[in-house]
């Protein structure tokens, strides 16, 4: 590989990495909050509330992320591509994190719910003080894994012109005929960022007893 190309493309890729990281952090936050809201709303006994949520969740999980990105980008032409990318990533992964939350909530022992009723706790207090702390402890490792998956899927944002790291690597490679250097370096940056995070998630799983 050409060392001059590597030195030249590295600052460009690091600039694109900032966009990649921003999309991952904001997308993960959106997926975490929206997924929790869907999981709680899905426990509503009214089918009028749960049926649309179930249908939307199944639609998102049954269609590729790439199709969702392109379709949303085509519909909202006046919205910034990065905003669209973050929103689509968040909604896409919320469909999966909602199931993770559901499993975590279902894992809370029934006795905890009964104790809350016996103490006449309000539903809000029950969720905030008893149910969610236990459920979140159960699902943190899975949420971390989804965050890593989202990080590795941010290159899809290039198809809607978001100038993230892989977009910049492709642009540099096309201009300088140095695809090998650009994409190899981009892959190395992904590895250097994701591997330590993966190790931290494994330690967290062990600490939480998973």
Residue frames relative to the residue before (quaternion, step in Angstrom):
aa qw qx qy qz dx dy dz
X 1.0000 0.0000 0.0000 0.0000 0.00 0.00 0.00
X 0.5063 -0.6614 0.4747 0.2843 3.54 -1.14 0.73
X 0.3898 -0.7522 0.4864 0.2135 3.56 -0.57 1.18
X 0.6094 0.5556 -0.3560 0.4396 3.58 1.08 -0.65
X 0.6468 0.5108 -0.3167 0.4695 3.58 1.00 -0.81
X 0.6355 0.5344 -0.3291 0.4498 3.56 1.01 -0.81
X 0.6747 0.4842 -0.2958 0.4721 3.59 0.91 -0.90
X 0.6801 0.4985 -0.2948 0.4495 3.57 1.04 -0.74
X 0.7319 0.4422 -0.2498 0.4544 3.57 0.93 -0.86
X 0.5287 0.6741 -0.4048 0.3195 3.61 1.13 -0.53
X 0.6774 0.4649 -0.3291 0.4654 3.70 0.75 -0.82
X 0.6274 0.5367 -0.3375 0.4521 3.59 1.03 -0.72
X 0.6793 0.4835 -0.2913 0.4689 3.57 0.95 -0.86
X 0.6347 0.5218 -0.3366 0.4600 3.58 1.02 -0.71
X 0.6155 0.5217 -0.3429 0.4812 3.58 1.10 -0.64
X 0.6616 0.4892 -0.2963 0.4850 3.57 1.01 -0.81
X 0.6012 0.5700 -0.3541 0.4339 3.57 1.13 -0.64
X 0.5855 0.5667 -0.3733 0.4435 3.59 1.10 -0.60
X 0.6569 0.4869 -0.3054 0.4880 3.58 1.01 -0.79
X 0.6193 0.5443 -0.3301 0.4597 3.57 1.03 -0.82
X 0.6851 0.4813 -0.2805 0.4694 3.56 0.90 -0.96
X 0.6339 0.5306 -0.3309 0.4551 3.59 0.98 -0.81
X 0.6590 0.5041 -0.3052 0.4674 3.58 0.92 -0.91
X 0.6583 0.5131 -0.3123 0.4537 3.58 0.99 -0.80
X 0.6839 0.4929 -0.2950 0.4498 3.58 0.83 -0.98
X 0.7136 0.4390 -0.2659 0.4767 3.59 0.80 -0.99
X 0.6374 0.5239 -0.3269 0.4609 3.59 1.03 -0.73
X 0.6478 0.5114 -0.3109 0.4713 3.56 1.02 -0.81
X 0.6443 0.5157 -0.3231 0.4632 3.59 0.97 -0.84
X 0.6589 0.5005 -0.3074 0.4699 3.57 0.96 -0.86
X 0.6588 0.5077 -0.3108 0.4599 3.59 0.93 -0.86
X 0.6525 0.5223 -0.3179 0.4476 3.59 0.98 -0.82
X 0.7047 0.4539 -0.2707 0.4734 3.58 0.86 -0.96
X 0.6956 0.4729 -0.2811 0.4620 3.57 0.84 -0.97
X 0.6354 0.5349 -0.3287 0.4495 3.58 1.01 -0.76
X 0.6457 0.5062 -0.3162 0.4763 3.57 1.03 -0.80
X 0.6450 0.5217 -0.3230 0.4554 3.58 0.96 -0.85
X 0.6544 0.5031 -0.3098 0.4720 3.58 0.98 -0.82
X 0.6557 0.5221 -0.3171 0.4438 3.59 0.93 -0.87
X 0.6730 0.4747 -0.2975 0.4830 3.59 0.98 -0.81
X 0.6621 0.5105 -0.3073 0.4546 3.58 0.93 -0.91
X 0.6343 0.5579 -0.3313 0.4203 3.57 1.07 -0.70
X 0.6284 0.5310 -0.3372 0.4577 3.59 1.24 -0.31
X 0.4345 0.6809 -0.4683 0.3583 3.57 1.29 0.05
X 0.4635 -0.7149 0.4393 0.2849 3.62 -0.75 0.92
X 0.6035 0.5835 -0.3658 0.4019 3.62 1.13 -0.46
X 0.3923 -0.7281 0.5082 0.2402 3.63 -0.71 1.02
X 0.5535 0.6091 -0.3944 0.4089 3.59 1.17 -0.41
X 0.6954 0.4361 -0.2595 0.5089 3.58 1.17 -0.58
X 0.7289 0.4575 -0.2515 0.4429 3.57 0.91 -0.89
X 0.6146 0.5864 -0.3595 0.3863 3.61 0.99 -0.74
X 0.6820 0.4616 -0.3174 0.4701 3.67 0.80 -0.84
X 0.6350 0.5273 -0.3335 0.4555 3.58 1.01 -0.77
X 0.6606 0.5046 -0.3064 0.4639 3.56 0.95 -0.87
X 0.6538 0.5137 -0.3121 0.4596 3.57 0.98 -0.84
X 0.6667 0.4979 -0.3004 0.4663 3.58 0.94 -0.88
X 0.6474 0.5213 -0.3176 0.4562 3.56 0.97 -0.85
X 0.6718 0.4895 -0.2995 0.4684 3.57 0.91 -0.87
X 0.6231 0.5365 -0.3417 0.4552 3.59 1.04 -0.73
X 0.6767 0.4908 -0.2955 0.4625 3.58 0.88 -0.94
X 0.6977 0.4714 -0.2768 0.4631 3.58 0.93 -0.86
X 0.7102 0.4703 -0.2553 0.4575 3.59 1.15 -0.54
X 0.6994 0.4003 -0.2753 0.5242 3.60 1.25 -0.02
X 0.5516 -0.6409 0.4148 0.3360 3.60 -1.01 0.75
X 0.5990 -0.5712 0.4295 0.3613 3.54 -1.15 0.65
X 0.6307 0.5538 -0.3350 0.4281 3.58 0.97 -0.83
X 0.6553 0.4999 -0.3061 0.4763 3.58 0.98 -0.85
X 0.6454 0.5189 -0.3206 0.4598 3.58 0.97 -0.79
X 0.6423 0.5234 -0.3218 0.4581 3.58 0.99 -0.79
X 0.7039 0.4655 -0.2727 0.4621 3.56 0.77 -1.05
X 0.6582 0.5184 -0.3103 0.4492 3.58 0.95 -0.86
X 0.6737 0.4809 -0.2946 0.4776 3.58 0.93 -0.88
X 0.6325 0.5379 -0.3208 0.4558 3.56 1.03 -0.81
X 0.6633 0.5018 -0.2967 0.4693 3.57 1.04 -0.78
X 0.6755 0.4989 -0.2891 0.4596 3.58 1.09 -0.70
X 0.7888 0.2508 -0.1145 0.5494 3.58 0.96 -0.87
X 0.0417 -0.8633 0.5030 -0.0064 3.54 0.52 1.22
X 0.6842 0.4899 -0.2948 0.4527 3.61 1.14 -0.44
X 0.5931 0.5681 -0.3606 0.4422 3.60 1.28 -0.12
X 0.5771 -0.5955 0.4323 0.3541 3.56 -1.08 0.75
X 0.5481 -0.6461 0.4163 0.3298 3.63 -0.87 0.91
X 0.6445 0.5199 -0.3380 0.4473 3.60 0.97 -0.78
X 0.6284 0.5278 -0.3321 0.4650 3.59 1.02 -0.77
X 0.6392 0.5113 -0.3162 0.4795 3.57 0.99 -0.84
X 0.6597 0.5267 -0.3093 0.4378 3.56 0.90 -0.92
X 0.6627 0.4967 -0.3038 0.4710 3.57 0.91 -0.90
X 0.6654 0.5108 -0.3054 0.4506 3.58 0.93 -0.90
X 0.6775 0.4836 -0.2988 0.4666 3.57 0.89 -0.90
X 0.6296 0.5177 -0.3354 0.4724 3.60 0.96 -0.79
X 0.6728 0.5096 -0.3014 0.4436 3.57 0.90 -0.93
X 0.6824 0.4734 -0.2863 0.4777 3.58 0.89 -0.93
X 0.6351 0.5430 -0.3330 0.4369 3.58 0.95 -0.87
X 0.7462 0.3941 -0.2307 0.4844 3.57 0.79 -0.97
X 0.5375 0.6023 -0.4108 0.4239 3.59 1.20 -0.34
X 0.6011 0.5659 -0.3565 0.4374 3.58 1.11 -0.66
X 0.6987 0.4329 -0.2632 0.5051 3.58 1.13 -0.62
X 0.6700 0.4932 -0.3180 0.4547 3.59 0.92 -0.82
X 0.5685 0.5835 -0.3961 0.4236 3.60 1.12 -0.49
X 0.6514 0.4961 -0.3115 0.4822 3.59 1.06 -0.71
X 0.6117 0.5393 -0.3404 0.4682 3.56 1.11 -0.69
X 0.6534 0.4992 -0.3047 0.4806 3.56 0.95 -0.90
X 0.6293 0.5470 -0.3381 0.4364 3.58 0.95 -0.89
X 0.6658 0.4932 -0.3022 0.4713 3.56 0.94 -0.91
X 0.6537 0.5165 -0.3164 0.4537 3.57 1.00 -0.80
X 0.6525 0.5008 -0.3096 0.4770 3.57 1.02 -0.80
X 0.6610 0.5088 -0.3054 0.4593 3.57 0.97 -0.86
X 0.6427 0.5422 -0.3218 0.4351 3.58 1.17 -0.56
X 0.5171 0.6131 -0.4336 0.4108 3.60 1.23 -0.22
X 0.5048 -0.6816 0.4272 0.3132 3.64 -0.68 1.01
X 0.5698 -0.6125 0.4245 0.3465 3.61 -0.99 0.78
X 0.5871 0.6020 -0.3644 0.4001 3.57 1.11 -0.63
X 0.5965 0.5666 -0.3634 0.4371 3.58 1.15 -0.56
X 0.6458 0.5041 -0.3107 0.4820 3.58 1.02 -0.83
X 0.6635 0.5110 -0.3049 0.4535 3.56 0.95 -0.91
X 0.6376 0.5251 -0.3285 0.4581 3.58 1.02 -0.77
X 0.6370 0.5264 -0.3244 0.4604 3.58 1.03 -0.78
X 0.6557 0.4934 -0.3118 0.4790 3.57 1.00 -0.80
X 0.6458 0.5284 -0.3208 0.4482 3.57 1.01 -0.80
X 0.7042 0.4344 -0.2504 0.5027 3.57 1.15 -0.67
X 0.4118 -0.7424 0.4352 0.2998 3.57 1.36 0.08
X 0.2455 0.7685 -0.5473 0.2229 3.56 1.00 0.81
X 0.4955 -0.6340 0.4976 0.3239 3.56 -1.09 0.67
X 0.6510 -0.5148 0.3658 0.4212 3.61 -1.15 0.42
X 0.6478 0.5222 -0.3239 0.4504 3.58 0.95 -0.84
X 0.6737 0.4844 -0.2917 0.4758 3.56 0.92 -0.90
X 0.6098 0.5586 -0.3432 0.4454 3.57 1.05 -0.74
X 0.6861 0.4763 -0.2798 0.4733 3.55 0.89 -0.97
X 0.7248 0.4758 -0.2594 0.4255 3.56 0.77 -1.05
X 0.7920 0.3671 -0.1711 0.4568 3.56 0.80 -0.98
X 0.7972 0.3119 -0.1394 0.4978 3.59 1.06 -0.66
X 0.7780 0.3996 -0.2189 0.4326 3.57 0.52 -1.19
X 0.7267 0.4684 -0.2665 0.4261 3.58 0.64 -1.11
X 0.6322 0.5215 -0.3723 0.4357 3.67 0.86 -0.70
X 0.6813 0.4675 -0.2934 0.4808 3.60 0.98 -0.78
X 0.6602 0.5129 -0.3130 0.4508 3.58 0.97 -0.86
X 0.6621 0.5134 -0.3145 0.4462 3.60 0.91 -0.88
X 0.6047 0.5498 -0.3561 0.4530 3.57 1.05 -0.68
X 0.6780 0.5059 -0.2871 0.4494 3.56 1.02 -0.80
X 0.7834 0.3884 -0.1754 0.4524 3.57 1.00 -0.80
X 0.4187 0.7425 -0.4563 0.2554 3.62 1.19 -0.18
X 0.6628 0.4938 -0.3396 0.4489 3.67 0.82 -0.80
X 0.6610 0.5025 -0.3148 0.4599 3.60 0.94 -0.83
X 0.6326 0.5202 -0.3310 0.4686 3.59 1.02 -0.76
X 0.6363 0.5280 -0.3229 0.4604 3.57 1.03 -0.76
X 0.6468 0.5156 -0.3178 0.4635 3.57 1.00 -0.78
X 0.6461 0.5007 -0.3238 0.4765 3.58 1.03 -0.73
X 0.6078 0.5435 -0.3542 0.4580 3.60 1.07 -0.65
X 0.6468 0.5030 -0.3114 0.4813 3.57 1.02 -0.79
X 0.6350 0.5236 -0.3269 0.4645 3.58 0.99 -0.79
X 0.6418 0.5147 -0.3245 0.4667 3.57 0.97 -0.83
X 0.6192 0.5554 -0.3356 0.4421 3.58 0.97 -0.86
X 0.7192 0.4453 -0.2495 0.4714 3.57 0.93 -0.89
X 0.6860 0.4572 -0.2886 0.4870 3.59 1.24 -0.25
X 0.4186 0.7181 -0.4646 0.3055 3.60 1.23 0.05
X 0.5548 0.5990 -0.4261 0.3896 3.69 1.03 -0.38
X 0.5423 0.6104 -0.4110 0.4055 3.61 1.16 -0.36
X 0.5690 0.6137 -0.3827 0.3914 3.59 1.16 -0.49
X 0.5270 0.6430 -0.4072 0.3781 3.58 1.21 -0.36
X 0.6248 0.5606 -0.3524 0.4138 3.61 1.09 -0.61
X 0.7185 0.3466 -0.2556 0.5462 3.61 1.21 -0.26
X 0.6130 -0.6344 0.2916 0.3697 3.55 1.22 0.79
X 0.3643 0.6912 -0.5348 0.3218 3.60 1.07 0.56
X 0.3287 -0.7782 0.5061 0.1738 3.57 -0.66 1.09
X 0.1399 0.7748 -0.5948 0.1623 3.54 0.43 1.27
X 0.8019 -0.3673 0.1845 0.4336 3.56 -1.30 0.01
X 0.6909 0.4658 -0.2917 0.4696 3.60 0.86 -0.90
X 0.5813 0.5576 -0.3655 0.4665 3.60 1.11 -0.63
X 0.6838 0.4754 -0.2859 0.4740 3.58 0.89 -0.91
X 0.6254 0.5358 -0.3387 0.4552 3.60 1.04 -0.74
X 0.6672 0.4949 -0.2973 0.4707 3.57 0.95 -0.86
X 0.6499 0.5179 -0.3165 0.4576 3.57 0.99 -0.85
X 0.6647 0.4881 -0.3072 0.4749 3.59 0.95 -0.84
X 0.6519 0.5245 -0.3221 0.4429 3.56 0.94 -0.85
X 0.6608 0.5054 -0.3098 0.4603 3.58 0.99 -0.80
X 0.6964 0.4847 -0.2778 0.4505 3.57 1.00 -0.81
X 0.8032 0.2778 -0.1181 0.5135 3.58 0.98 -0.85
X 0.3898 -0.7277 0.4725 0.3087 3.60 1.29 0.05
X 0.5173 0.6132 -0.4098 0.4341 3.53 0.99 0.94
X 0.0577 0.8385 -0.5369 0.0727 3.58 0.80 1.02
X 0.6361 0.5554 -0.3400 0.4139 3.58 0.95 -0.87
X 0.6855 0.4787 -0.2856 0.4684 3.57 0.85 -0.97
X 0.6887 0.5044 -0.2928 0.4308 3.58 0.84 -0.99
X 0.7377 0.4180 -0.2477 0.4688 3.57 0.78 -0.99
X 0.6025 0.5430 -0.3649 0.4571 3.60 1.08 -0.58
X 0.6728 0.4850 -0.2939 0.4751 3.56 0.96 -0.88
X 0.6224 0.5301 -0.3373 0.4668 3.58 1.03 -0.75
X 0.6541 0.5085 -0.3073 0.4682 3.58 0.97 -0.84
X 0.6402 0.5233 -0.3242 0.4595 3.57 1.04 -0.77
X 0.6406 0.5148 -0.3263 0.4670 3.59 1.03 -0.77
X 0.6192 0.5305 -0.3376 0.4702 3.59 1.01 -0.79
X 0.6707 0.5049 -0.2965 0.4554 3.57 0.91 -0.93
X 0.6794 0.4978 -0.2944 0.4516 3.58 0.88 -0.95
X 0.6830 0.4739 -0.2864 0.4764 3.58 1.12 -0.60
X 0.7523 0.4294 -0.2256 0.4458 3.58 0.89 -0.91
X 0.6324 0.5710 -0.3580 0.3818 3.62 0.95 -0.74
X 0.6694 0.4646 -0.3320 0.4752 3.67 0.81 -0.78
X 0.6237 0.5328 -0.3429 0.4578 3.58 1.04 -0.71
X 0.6298 0.5315 -0.3262 0.4630 3.56 1.04 -0.77
X 0.6470 0.5107 -0.3194 0.4675 3.59 0.99 -0.79
X 0.6411 0.5176 -0.3233 0.4653 3.58 1.02 -0.78
X 0.6394 0.5206 -0.3294 0.4601 3.58 1.02 -0.75
X 0.6315 0.5227 -0.3377 0.4626 3.60 1.02 -0.72
X 0.6441 0.5076 -0.3227 0.4725 3.58 1.00 -0.78
X 0.6380 0.5237 -0.3242 0.4621 3.55 1.03 -0.80
X 0.6305 0.5330 -0.3320 0.4562 3.59 0.98 -0.81
X 0.6698 0.4890 -0.3042 0.4687 3.58 0.93 -0.87
X 0.6574 0.5204 -0.3157 0.4443 3.57 0.96 -0.82
X 0.7077 0.4331 -0.2508 0.4987 3.56 1.08 -0.76
X 0.5425 -0.6647 0.3830 0.3423 3.56 1.25 0.04
X 0.4411 0.6864 -0.4745 0.3304 3.62 1.11 0.49
